[in-house]
Amino acid sequence: MGPVAEIKLGVFGLDTHIEWEVGAYGEDADLRPALVDLALTRSFTAAGDAVLIGDTPADVEGERENGVHVIAVASGRSSVAELRGAGAHHVLDDLRDIERLLTLIASRA
């Protein structure tokens, strides 16, 4: 389990529905592509069936290198332009519009 991820998600009460054993965390690998590959392997999920959400260009690049659909969120240090430039399929300003996020996840368009 990723203790830092658990703390970050716990602050917002988002840690209760996570299957921690199928994720990949910073202590598992240094580079994002390896983390994405590990998470896909642990979850028995094909890249084409996965949608990953990231907030940095490194997240986007790691996800794209593995053939995963990418939704980026510009709620951190990275701007919308930076995330688009990294190749995110979709970029959101933040996560306030949950309906739009769910639609993007469901459509993988």
Residue frames as qw, qx, qy, qz and C-alpha x, y, z in Angstrom:
[[0.000, 0.889, 0.457, 0.000, 0.00, 0.00, 0.00],
 [0.394, 0.463, -0.026, 0.794, 1.14, 3.55, -0.63],
 [0.345, -0.544, -0.544, 0.538, 1.19, 5.36, 2.70],
 [0.067, -0.246, 0.059, 0.965, 1.47, 8.82, 1.13],
 [0.268, -0.212, -0.628, -0.699, -1.41, 8.11, -1.25],
 [0.398, -0.505, -0.763, 0.063, -3.51, 6.83, 1.63],
 [0.244, -0.469, -0.349, 0.773, -2.88, 10.00, 3.65],
 [0.048, 0.103, -0.296, -0.948, -3.63, 12.30, 0.71],
 [0.372, -0.298, -0.687, -0.549, -6.90, 10.55, -0.13],
 [0.396, -0.442, -0.739, 0.319, -7.83, 10.16, 3.52],
 [0.087, -0.199, -0.193, 0.957, -7.86, 13.92, 4.02],
 [0.403, 0.065, -0.258, -0.876, -10.87, 14.09, 1.69],
 [0.679, 0.026, 0.576, -0.454, -12.47, 10.83, 2.81],
 [0.712, 0.496, -0.312, -0.387, -11.61, 9.20, -0.52],
 [0.081, 0.489, -0.866, 0.066, -9.57, 6.36, 0.92],
 [0.602, -0.068, 0.659, -0.446, -12.38, 4.00, 1.91],
 [0.841, 0.411, 0.223, -0.271, -13.20, 2.64, -1.54],
 [0.325, 0.736, -0.577, -0.139, -9.66, 2.04, -2.76],
 [0.996, -0.056, 0.022, 0.072, -8.30, -1.43, -3.43],
 [0.190, -0.884, 0.405, 0.137, -4.79, -0.50, -2.31],
 [0.685, -0.268, 0.638, 0.228, -3.20, -3.81, -3.29],
 [0.678, 0.487, 0.477, 0.276, -3.87, -3.28, -7.01],
 [0.162, 0.986, -0.031, -0.033, -2.31, 0.17, -7.21],
 [0.767, 0.167, -0.106, 0.611, 1.27, 1.26, -7.73],
 [0.313, -0.939, -0.107, 0.096, 2.99, 3.89, -5.65],
 [0.203, 0.909, -0.347, 0.111, 6.08, 6.05, -5.62],
 [0.462, -0.587, 0.662, -0.061, 7.97, 3.54, -3.52],
 [0.880, 0.183, 0.438, -0.016, 7.33, 0.83, -6.17],
 [0.676, 0.331, 0.319, 0.575, 9.21, 2.54, -9.02],
 [0.258, -0.444, -0.010, 0.858, 10.80, 5.88, -9.84],
 [0.083, 0.119, -0.463, -0.875, 9.28, 6.46, -13.27],
 [0.589, 0.201, 0.257, -0.740, 5.59, 6.79, -14.13],
 [0.671, 0.269, -0.535, -0.437, 5.55, 4.31, -17.03],
 [0.342, 0.127, -0.907, 0.212, 6.74, 1.56, -14.69],
 [0.247, 0.089, 0.635, -0.727, 4.12, 2.51, -12.09],
 [0.659, 0.253, -0.069, -0.705, 1.32, 2.41, -14.65],
 [0.598, 0.249, -0.736, -0.197, 2.52, -0.94, -15.97],
 [0.138, 0.066, -0.882, 0.445, 2.67, -2.33, -12.45],
 [0.429, 0.160, 0.430, -0.778, -0.84, -1.09, -11.61],
 [0.700, 0.268, -0.346, -0.564, -2.21, -2.64, -14.81],
 [0.481, 0.203, -0.851, 0.048, -0.50, -5.93, -13.97],
 [0.031, -0.004, 0.793, -0.609, -1.65, -5.97, -10.35],
 [0.503, 0.256, 0.331, -0.757, -5.24, -5.19, -11.34],
 [0.434, 0.176, 0.850, 0.241, -5.32, -7.63, -14.27],
 [0.360, 0.798, 0.289, -0.388, -6.50, -4.75, -16.46],
 [0.629, 0.355, 0.385, 0.575, -5.69, -4.27, -20.13],
 [0.232, -0.233, 0.018, 0.944, -4.38, -0.81, -20.98],
 [0.129, -0.253, -0.536, -0.795, -7.27, -0.23, -23.40],
 [0.447, -0.598, -0.646, -0.155, -9.74, -0.81, -20.58],
 [0.488, -0.467, -0.378, 0.633, -8.08, 1.62, -18.18],
 [0.082, 0.860, 0.129, 0.487, -8.64, 5.30, -17.58],
 [0.616, -0.305, -0.344, 0.640, -6.09, 7.02, -15.40],
 [0.053, -0.963, -0.168, -0.204, -6.27, 10.47, -13.92],
 [0.690, -0.120, -0.144, 0.699, -3.10, 12.46, -13.39],
 [0.061, -0.969, -0.198, 0.131, -2.12, 16.01, -12.57],
 [0.272, -0.724, 0.414, 0.480, 1.39, 16.36, -13.97],
 [0.575, 0.618, -0.420, -0.333, 2.97, 16.03, -17.42],
 [0.019, 0.388, -0.919, 0.064, 4.97, 13.08, -16.06],
 [0.538, 0.167, 0.722, -0.402, 1.70, 11.34, -15.13],
 [0.668, 0.593, 0.049, -0.446, 0.29, 11.96, -18.59],
 [0.381, 0.622, -0.656, -0.197, 3.41, 10.73, -20.37],
 [0.183, -0.245, 0.934, -0.187, 3.61, 7.59, -18.23],
 [0.612, 0.320, 0.578, -0.434, 0.01, 6.77, -18.88],
 [0.626, 0.656, -0.149, -0.393, 0.25, 7.39, -22.61],
 [0.148, 0.557, -0.809, -0.115, 3.41, 5.27, -22.92],
 [0.264, -0.018, 0.944, -0.197, 1.33, 2.35, -21.65],
 [0.173, -0.219, -0.742, -0.609, -1.61, 2.96, -24.00],
 [0.117, -0.520, -0.746, 0.398, -3.96, 4.08, -21.25],
 [0.015, 0.771, 0.392, 0.501, -6.67, 6.71, -21.75],
 [0.412, -0.117, -0.366, 0.826, -5.64, 9.86, -19.88],
 [0.164, -0.879, -0.329, -0.302, -7.71, 12.48, -18.10],
 [0.475, 0.089, -0.340, 0.807, -5.55, 15.20, -16.59],
 [0.294, -0.865, -0.408, -0.010, -6.60, 17.60, -13.88],
 [0.382, 0.529, -0.160, 0.741, -4.96, 21.02, -13.58],
 [0.545, -0.790, -0.189, -0.209, -5.57, 21.27, -9.86],
 [0.787, -0.415, -0.007, 0.457, -1.91, 21.03, -8.90],
 [0.303, -0.638, 0.246, 0.664, 1.19, 22.81, -10.13],
 [0.307, 0.044, 0.701, 0.642, 0.67, 21.97, -13.81],
 [0.344, 0.381, 0.038, -0.857, -1.43, 24.19, -16.03],
 [0.765, 0.447, 0.373, -0.276, -4.07, 23.16, -18.54],
 [0.515, 0.774, -0.327, -0.169, -1.65, 24.08, -21.35],
 [0.084, -0.564, 0.820, -0.046, 1.16, 21.95, -19.89],
 [0.594, 0.026, 0.770, -0.232, -1.11, 18.94, -19.49],
 [0.728, 0.617, 0.159, -0.252, -2.49, 19.31, -23.01],
 [0.309, 0.784, -0.526, -0.111, 1.06, 19.66, -24.32],
 [0.310, -0.380, 0.866, -0.097, 1.99, 16.39, -22.62],
 [0.314, 0.061, -0.818, -0.479, -0.77, 14.68, -24.61],
 [0.287, 0.187, 0.779, -0.526, -3.67, 14.19, -22.21],
 [0.058, 0.407, 0.814, 0.410, -6.83, 13.04, -23.96],
 [0.238, -0.818, -0.378, -0.362, -8.88, 15.42, -21.80],
 [0.345, 0.087, -0.444, 0.822, -7.91, 18.14, -19.34],
 [0.343, -0.786, -0.492, -0.150, -10.13, 19.41, -16.55],
 [0.024, 0.730, -0.251, 0.635, -9.51, 22.55, -14.52],
 [0.262, -0.324, 0.716, -0.560, -10.45, 20.70, -11.33],
 [0.160, -0.136, -0.975, -0.067, -12.68, 17.88, -10.12],
 [0.302, 0.183, 0.426, -0.833, -15.75, 19.93, -9.21],
 [0.681, 0.257, -0.204, -0.654, -17.73, 18.77, -12.26],
 [0.457, -0.203, 0.860, -0.099, -18.04, 15.13, -11.23],
 [0.743, 0.465, 0.397, -0.271, -20.70, 14.43, -13.85],
 [0.512, 0.777, -0.326, -0.163, -18.33, 15.46, -16.64],
 [0.122, -0.561, 0.818, -0.045, -15.51, 13.39, -15.14],
 [0.616, 0.043, 0.759, -0.206, -17.73, 10.31, -14.96],
 [0.711, 0.640, 0.137, -0.257, -18.91, 10.86, -18.53],
 [0.314, 0.765, -0.553, -0.096, -15.30, 11.07, -19.74],
 [0.334, -0.358, 0.864, -0.122, -14.37, 7.93, -17.84],
 [0.698, 0.266, 0.613, -0.257, -17.34, 6.02, -19.23],
 [0.659, 0.719, 0.039, -0.216, -16.84, 7.15, -22.81],
 [0.677, -0.318, 0.431, 0.505, -13.04, 6.90, -23.08],
 [0.545, 0.746, 0.324, 0.206, -13.53, 9.28, -26.01]]
